[in-house]
């Protein structure tokens, strides 16, 4: 019998009605002759409420206790889902992350999975139970509750699918899958039917928030194929898998946009070891997340260092950097808010040359100025003025013929 | 070092501010040179919300899943309390019922404690932790979460106090202790400083809802002394303990009132085996809770059977009983709503004769009609018209000189 691991996100179980809907989907899957393990997130909003309570009793909540507190959200949602399945005539049983055998390290609030031994799940499945697993949770070897950090339920599902050697892993969410671009920006954006792990990772890291990178990395590491699809429709979603030779035929898999970015450039930095560390250690200490970092080639002993952050952090970063500029003897700090990052992703870039040139030419012809460029093997990212962002996405989407890709009925909500 | 087990009820941890108040009390106790284990209930209202959610997804929620769901309430509150203690400079750690070593049978939603092995708590205490225990929870030998039924957190506290051989067990609640009568009814009702287990049991079973009977029974069985006191004041509460010879000097410990009762009398029941069973099995099957049952002595082969229920159940009970009356060949069913049960409790009754006579005389002189009488060794309960209830309580309170008992500053909220 086929074994399917499903994961339902917070929006999918956000109300009692939606929990009943999820229960019906689980039972439909079973009736098709499958055994089902369903991983459940906390009901939408619950985690935020719990965090608010924690902050109301403590300015800096103990992380061990925060894990116990937050894990109650998934515990409650999984028990409710099991009840709903049972109310519809099924036979479901809910388990905690610990009972599911998810052993982690001791890093509370962002624990890493050390080992999975889903003995209890195997037993329950062999007794024909539908097993409902509280997502996001694990347990230390000493029996303390841990949580897996943001997007942890995706990780639970993928890790369990791997450990159980499941035949399929389905991530149910509130979008139809991964799109060639945000359909609100590019009207003829299409759902992608297949995507390689590396592409998914680059998309996820570039504003297309389908899944957290950690879950995708885990899937890649253990070769777990998974499908991202909507809880609210019956449509097929996007399958993320090992790359196949035919995937390289598509030069660009998708385009993603990150808006509300700010660019900071430090000019005249001495080309000496330790300069970058002086700059970025101060930024990191303030928990400001740095995205792109570009350092130009050194000319006459000095270099320019540019990087991007969310524009909300700009004032904070400027305050931190002003004294550093003086200390390291750099010339000046230029900052600009209101920029966007546009990323073009595709493993086909490896075998197709000239992708960057074609992209830059397309933008240049339309008078869109490129302020910063950064590339990986399968991604080209540029910083442009935010007012140009949508037009650039539309132009590049058309240039690489993305709309002609796999047809899919219209999207309910956009993604990439 | 003294070891104190404290229990804080749902009202005591009902808001973040109140949780911080509880944290301060816990730390004060520690600063007096005590080790502290604090048992925490779910925040007021949370359990009701969870039950509502359960009913929204299932007409008859699976009891195993209901336990997992409900236990999240205590899990969250205990984690929040631990955070609050830590935020105030203490060192607290929260544990589940399972980690506290509370092993139960398999009766989900009303599990009985089978064994307690608080090894982890001992270890944590020896490392100078304040241990915060999620109340109401236990675990089966197979590792499934169970809950201990209504008032289960009291039971957790008393059971742990026994197992840890604690020097004191304090039940913090929203009342100042046990009173000689409800101070809203009898203005000069006084807080009782000491009460025997049996008296507490009779008071609890008679409308004075300080603690669930199960917790008191457990305390009696294992000889655990406990104090019921207010979270919101510094006043001493009421200590429940083994009876001492001096306790018998007080004839009446307290008076309690149960209003909104209904009395049902079945006249002309044949004095044969099985008659009572025919009547009450039908009532029990409908989950109607029967309080007093009185059967008069048989005269000429037939007898009258009277009993009391909550008046909200009267219509339901009447519908059930009408056909039964015919089947068993009884004469008729008389029912009356709007009656009250007045109970007079005291272990001193055992050694003082004439308590009932004195009570009846006092009521008779004031024209209060007694409709039903039932007695135990330490309790006399009467059913009277609800309109007479307060006056009767005041008269009897004065008759037995209860106001002259132990002085205590005025009560914030009444109890018995």
Interface residues (C-beta under 8 A of the other chain):
Chain A: X16 X19 X20 X23 X50 X53 X54 X56 X57 X58 X59 X60 X61 X62 X64 X65 X66 X68 X69 X71 X72 X73 X75 X76 X78 X79 X80 X81 X82 X83 X84 X86 X87 X93 X94 X99 X143
Chain B: X16 X19 X20 X23 X50 X53 X54 X56 X57 X58 X59 X60 X61 X62 X64 X65 X66 X68 X69 X71 X72 X73 X75 X76 X78 X79 X80 X81 X82 X83 X84 X86 X87 X93 X94 X99 X143
